[in-house]
Amino acid sequence: MPFSCHTEAGGRAYLLVAIALLLSTLASAQRLPGRNDRFPGVEVVRRPLGDIDFEMLRKPDTVTVFVLGDLMCHGKMMRSAHAIYSRTHSGASIDNPYHFDFSTFFCRLGDRISGADVAVGNLEFPFAGPPFSGYPSFSTPDCYAEYAANEGFDVILTANNHVLDQGTPGLKRTLDVYDKMEASTSARYTGTARSVQDELERYPLIVNVRNVRLAFVNFTYGTNSGASSAWPKVEKIHRDEILAAIERAREKEADVIIAIPHWGEEYQLRHNAAQEDLARWLVANGVDVIVGSHPHVVQDIAVYQSEYEDGSPKEVPVVYSLGNAVSNQNDLPARLEGCVTLRIVSHRGKTRVLPDPCLEFLWCTKAGMIDDGYSVVPVEEYAGHPEVWKVAGDYEKMMSTYDSVRKRLGLK
């Protein structure tokens, strides 16, 4: 017969017995380690609460944007790339747009391009078809676009003074090459457009990275040759059109607006008044960061003050020029180029560009100096390693130019 209590006194007695049994059980059990417990000879598995790095747990997501300057293709660069291709391909033709090997250009940059969330480069030439030519009127083999995309470039900039070197027919063919690139790779282009509708989609170009929406606004001071029709169009420094692009960026809910102008005076290590005036206007109209190209040399960096929509202070970095990325130019400051990594943080509903862009200097070596073809090397990584060079004296040129340019730019 089941145990039962029929009196109030009996019930209290049962309760006291049950509590006694429970206390006895707890007393015989092993006590859980607390934050101050230390057991000799026994490793405490649970880490004390005070050792947890809460700042690391709250670390914001960071998006990196890597930007290179002008990717050129001078005649000697083209002939070198064809010679390299011909060594392993008998019957190669100089007029075939795919019989060129540009693979040495960025082979020494490690994962700087492919490792960034977004890599950006300015291809300063048209793909106008054979006969291919270099400066002053470029026409570059089609496979250069494919090479850039496969190397890891995500955004190709096309608003520059050389894109119309072969006129409107050359520009139309150039866009055909870029459209093919987009269809076969993840890379996209901006700075030119086929039509009004195409312009609305590409100006600005929206890139979504881990829910951070980046808007790229690319435009040039002008072109060396004119167009014979309104479309296709090269985006230029027309403030009403730039402002419309900025407004479209806001309509498309861009978190960060990146302006990339092709501007300034060639071979000048300092920005001019026109660049500064436009930069301040861009900042006043909501641009978050500016990275320039065209002068073929690295120019200074500035930070301008503004404010966010909520009234909080805002610092806008301006990299006036990164110089060349790869070229055949002989002027030593033009062989010293820059690349910049922009860091964008998103935390608790706010997205911000850090005001201290990471600038790194690069050096362009010509065919045979280090590799069979032209090759770009990070200066600080190769400093102290003259043995890498096949051509005596070029290492010393790199180091002396690096020191001289940094001093003229006021960099430590």
KOLKOL-523819 format. One record per residue (C-alpha): residue in three letters; z, x, y. Coordinates in steps of 0.05 Angstrom, whole numbers, padded with zeros to 5 digits, always signed. Layout:
<recs>
ALAZXY/...
</recs>
This chain:
<recs>
MET+00000+00000+00000/PRO-00019+00029+00067/PHE+00037+00056+00112/SER+00057+00006+00166/CYS+00112-00003+00217/HIS+00141-00071+00230/THR+00194-00052+00281/GLU+00193-00020+00351/ALA+00240+00035+00329/GLY+00197+00051+00269/GLY+00136+00057+00315/ARG+00170+00108+00359/ALA+00190+00148+00298/TYR+00118+00151+00273/LEU+00094+00174+00341/LEU+00144+00231+00344/VAL+00124+00255+00275/ALA+00050+00255+00294/ILE+00063+00296+00357/ALA+00105+00346+00318/LEU+00049+00356+00267/LEU-00002+00366+00323/LEU+00040+00418+00359/SER+00050+00455+00294/THR-00025+00458+00281/LEU-00041+00484+00352/ALA+00013+00537+00346/SER-00018+00565+00282/ALA-00089+00565+00311/GLN-00120+00628+00344/ARG-00118+00622+00420/LEU-00185+00624+00456/PRO-00194+00685+00501/GLY-00184+00672+00575/ARG-00213+00711+00634/ASN-00153+00758+00636/ASP-00145+00768+00561/ARG-00152+00836+00529/PHE-00146+00845+00454/PRO-00136+00917+00429/GLY-00191+00937+00381/VAL-00228+00871+00389/GLU-00289+00863+00434/VAL-00284+00803+00480/VAL-00350+00766+00473/ARG-00340+00720+00532/ARG-00352+00759+00597/PRO-00300+00748+00652/LEU-00325+00700+00704/GLY-00316+00750+00760/ASP-00370+00796+00731/ILE-00427+00746+00737/ASP-00477+00763+00792/PHE-00487+00696+00824/GLU-00534+00725+00876/MET-00581+00745+00820/LEU-00577+00676+00791/ARG-00596+00648+00859/LYS-00653+00698+00870/PRO-00712+00661+00901/ASP-00781+00660+00870/THR-00826+00713+00900/VAL-00902+00709+00905/THR-00940+00773+00919/VAL-01007+00777+00955/PHE-01043+00844+00950/VAL-01096+00857+01003/LEU-01147+00914+01005/GLY-01193+00930+01063/ASP-01269+00937+01064/LEU-01303+00946+00996/MET-01368+00981+01014/CYS-01429+01001+00975/HIS-01467+01057+01010/GLY-01531+01085+00982/LYS-01498+01146+00949/MET-01445+01101+00917/MET-01500+01058+00888/ARG-01540+01116+00861/SER-01478+01146+00831/ALA-01461+01081+00796/HIS-01531+01076+00768/ALA-01529+01148+00743/ILE-01464+01135+00706/TYR-01494+01072+00674/SER-01558+01109+00655/ARG-01520+01161+00615/THR-01505+01110+00561/HIS-01564+01062+00571/SER-01633+01091+00561/GLY-01687+01057+00602/ALA-01639+01033+00656/SER-01674+01009+00718/ILE-01651+01020+00790/ASP-01678+00951+00806/ASN-01638+00915+00753/PRO-01577+00884+00787/TYR-01534+00897+00725/HIS-01553+00969+00711/PHE-01495+00999+00751/ASP-01426+01022+00732/PHE-01373+01016+00787/SER-01314+01021+00739/THR-01286+01086+00769/PHE-01275+01054+00838/PHE-01205+01026+00826/CYS-01188+01055+00758/ARG-01131+01097+00788/LEU-01095+01040+00823/GLY-01056+01020+00761/ASP-01037+00947+00761/ARG-01034+00940+00837/ILE-01093+00892+00835/SER-01085+00856+00769/GLY-01009+00856+00775/ALA-01007+00817+00840/ASP-01002+00741+00839/VAL-01062+00740+00886/ALA-01108+00800+00900/VAL-01154+00797+00960/GLY-01214+00842+00979/ASN-01269+00841+01032/LEU-01338+00854+01002/GLU-01377+00878+01062/PHE-01449+00868+01041/PRO-01497+00815+01016/PHE-01526+00808+00946/ALA-01598+00800+00969/GLY-01632+00828+00907/PRO-01676+00889+00897/PRO-01696+00936+00926/PHE-01622+00953+00935/SER-01601+00990+00997/GLY-01541+01018+01033/TYR-01524+01028+01106/PRO-01546+01003+01156/SER-01577+00942+01122/PHE-01541+00930+01056/SER-01566+00897+00993/THR-01518+00909+00935/PRO-01528+00899+00860/ASP-01501+00833+00834/CYS-01454+00865+00783/TYR-01408+00889+00839/ALA-01382+00817+00846/GLU-01370+00813+00772/TYR-01335+00880+00772/ALA-01288+00859+00829/ALA-01270+00794+00793/ASN-01258+00829+00727/GLU-01216+00882+00761/GLY-01169+00827+00783/PHE-01190+00804+00852/ASP-01174+00730+00860/VAL-01201+00719+00930/ILE-01265+00750+00957/LEU-01273+00752+01032/THR-01344+00745+01058/ALA-01338+00736+01134/ASN-01359+00804+01160/ASN-01413+00835+01203/HIS-01457+00858+01144/VAL-01461+00794+01104/LEU-01525+00773+01141/ASP-01559+00841+01137/GLN-01617+00811+01098/GLY-01620+00747+01139/THR-01610+00675+01116/PRO-01650+00684+01051/GLY-01604+00743+01033/LEU-01542+00701+01049/LYS-01567+00643+01005/ARG-01577+00690+00947/THR-01508+00721+00960/LEU-01476+00653+00953/ASP-01514+00642+00889/VAL-01482+00706+00862/TYR-01413+00683+00885/ASP-01422+00614+00855/LYS-01440+00646+00789/MET-01378+00690+00795/GLU-01334+00629+00807/ALA-01365+00593+00747/SER-01351+00651+00699/THR-01285+00679+00727/SER-01223+00655+00763/ALA-01243+00690+00828/ARG-01261+00649+00889/TYR-01293+00665+00956/THR-01284+00644+01028/GLY-01311+00661+01097/THR-01380+00631+01086/ALA-01403+00561+01067/ARG-01466+00526+01045/SER-01454+00459+01079/VAL-01405+00417+01118/GLN-01372+00393+01054/ASP-01369+00464+01026/GLU-01337+00488+01091/LEU-01283+00435+01087/GLU-01265+00460+01018/ARG-01268+00535+01033/TYR-01244+00539+01104/PRO-01187+00546+01091/LEU-01187+00566+01018/ILE-01125+00538+00984/VAL-01094+00577+00927/ASN-01034+00549+00889/VAL-00988+00600+00858/ARG-00926+00574+00822/ASN-00924+00513+00868/VAL-00932+00556+00931/ARG-00995+00535+00968/LEU-01029+00592+01004/ALA-01084+00579+01056/PHE-01133+00635+01071/VAL-01170+00632+01137/ASN-01225+00686+01140/PHE-01271+00697+01200/THR-01311+00752+01235/TYR-01325+00773+01306/GLY-01400+00769+01291/THR-01456+00792+01246/ASN-01507+00849+01254/SER-01565+00802+01241/GLY-01574+00730+01261/ALA-01584+00668+01218/SER-01649+00629+01217/SER-01614+00563+01202/ALA-01547+00529+01214/TRP-01530+00531+01140/PRO-01507+00570+01102/LYS-01456+00590+01154/VAL-01413+00651+01167/GLU-01344+00634+01197/LYS-01335+00668+01264/ILE-01282+00675+01318/HIS-01291+00607+01349/ARG-01222+00584+01366/ASP-01237+00510+01361/GLU-01263+00520+01290/ILE-01204+00566+01271/LEU-01156+00514+01298/ALA-01190+00460+01257/ALA-01182+00503+01195/ILE-01108+00513+01210/GLU-01100+00438+01218/ARG-01135+00426+01152/ALA-01087+00475+01120/ARG-01029+00433+01144/GLU-01063+00369+01119/LYS-01071+00402+01051/GLU-00996+00417+01053/ALA-01003+00493+01054/ASP-00936+00529+01052/VAL-00964+00594+01081/ILE-01025+00605+01125/ILE-01056+00675+01120/ALA-01108+00694+01172/ILE-01155+00750+01154/PRO-01199+00768+01214/HIS-01256+00818+01215/TRP-01245+00846+01285/GLY-01229+00906+01329/GLU-01261+00972+01348/GLU-01287+01019+01295/TYR-01249+01084+01283/GLN-01193+01067+01331/LEU-01123+01076+01301/ARG-01092+01027+01351/HIS-01109+00954+01361/ASN-01141+00933+01426/ALA-01124+00878+01477/ALA-01173+00828+01447/GLN-01142+00835+01378/GLU-01072+00825+01407/ASP-01092+00765+01447/LEU-01123+00731+01386/ALA-01064+00751+01343/ARG-01014+00719+01391/TRP-01057+00656+01395/LEU-01059+00652+01318/VAL-00983+00660+01316/ALA-00974+00606+01369/ASN-01016+00559+01327/GLY-00976+00567+01263/VAL-01006+00625+01225/ASP-00954+00659+01181/VAL-00985+00728+01171/ILE-01047+00765+01195/VAL-01084+00821+01158/GLY-01146+00850+01192/SER-01207+00890+01172/HIS-01270+00923+01202/PRO-01247+00985+01241/HIS-01256+01029+01178/VAL-01189+01062+01192/VAL-01117+01040+01185/GLN-01088+01010+01249/ASP-01017+00996+01271/ILE-00971+00939+01248/ALA-00935+00891+01293/VAL-00886+00833+01284/TYR-00890+00774+01333/GLN-00836+00723+01345/SER-00847+00649+01334/GLU-00810+00591+01303/TYR-00816+00544+01244/GLU-00824+00469+01251/ASP-00749+00460+01242/GLY-00737+00506+01302/SER-00711+00565+01262/PRO-00735+00634+01284/LYS-00798+00661+01252/GLU-00825+00732+01248/VAL-00900+00739+01237/PRO-00925+00806+01211/VAL-00994+00830+01236/VAL-01029+00886+01200/TYR-01085+00900+01249/SER-01131+00938+01201/LEU-01127+00965+01130/GLY-01190+01007+01139/ASN-01238+01018+01081/ALA-01221+01006+01009/VAL-01278+01048+00980/SER-01337+01078+01018/ASN-01380+01140+01027/GLN-01358+01153+01098/ASN-01345+01226+01116/ASP-01297+01219+01174/LEU-01229+01238+01144/PRO-01189+01180+01175/ALA-01241+01133+01146/ARG-01227+01161+01076/LEU-01153+01146+01085/GLU-01145+01072+01075/GLY-01088+01023+01067/CYS-01069+00967+01021/VAL-01013+00918+01035/THR-00970+00874+00992/LEU-00944+00811+01024/ARG-00881+00781+00995/ILE-00871+00706+01000/VAL-00805+00675+00979/SER-00792+00602+00962/HIS-00720+00579+00959/ARG-00686+00512+00968/GLY-00748+00478+00994/LYS-00766+00532+01045/THR-00823+00582+01039/ARG-00823+00645+01081/VAL-00864+00708+01089/LEU-00820+00769+01091/PRO-00833+00804+01158/ASP-00837+00875+01127/PRO-00904+00879+01089/CYS-00907+00937+01040/LEU-00961+00984+01065/GLU-00987+01039+01019/PHE-01038+01092+01036/LEU-01098+01106+00991/TRP-01150+01162+00991/CYS-01223+01153+00972/THR-01251+01210+00930/LYS-01326+01217+00924/ALA-01366+01225+00860/GLY-01345+01287+00821/MET-01283+01302+00862/ILE-01236+01272+00810/ASP-01277+01224+00768/ASP-01352+01220+00754/GLY-01358+01164+00805/TYR-01322+01146+00869/SER-01248+01133+00859/VAL-01189+01110+00901/VAL-01121+01143+00890/PRO-01052+01125+00917/VAL-01033+01183+00963/GLU-00958+01186+00948/GLU-00969+01181+00874/TYR-01019+01239+00874/ALA-00981+01282+00924/GLY-00960+01346+00890/HIS-01016+01343+00839/PRO-01075+01383+00866/GLU-01093+01401+00794/VAL-01123+01332+00785/TRP-01180+01349+00833/LYS-01245+01382+00808/VAL-01267+01399+00879/ALA-01223+01450+00914/GLY-01199+01432+00983/ASP-01203+01357+00979/TYR-01130+01350+00960/GLU-01110+01389+01023/LYS-01155+01343+01064/MET-01120+01283+01036/MET-01050+01309+01051/SER-01067+01334+01122/THR-01102+01268+01140/TYR-01044+01228+01111/ASP-00994+01266+01154/SER-01037+01264+01216/VAL-01052+01189+01213/ARG-00980+01170+01198/LYS-00957+01211+01258/ARG-01009+01179+01304/LEU-00987+01110+01279/GLY-00915+01126+01292/LEU-00895+01120+01219/LYS-00839+01161+01189/
</recs>
